[in-house]
Amino acid sequence: DPRGRYACEANGERSLYLQLHYRMCQNCIEVDAATISGIVLADVVATIFLAVAVYCISGQDRRLVSRASDRQNLIANEQLYQ
């Protein structure tokens, strides 16, 4: 435990004290560059996969709709509308 009060001593003279507070992480995980690049690569692949899935699912709705529905008559009997 490196916490405490420290002072430098030279030629019999002592300098002012330095109070040191140091916290050690007991549950920390070291992350190196390979781990970070793996996480970033997995995130990019997952994002691309999700974008392709959304594109494929949304693209199916357009193929099922026929063009005839764009030209429907709003009023079936034109004699009622003048």
Secondary structure by P-SEA (a helix, b strand, c coil): ccbbbbbbbccccccbbbbbbbbbbcbbbbbcaaaaaaaaaaaaaaaaaaaaaaaaaaaaaaaacccccccccccccccccc
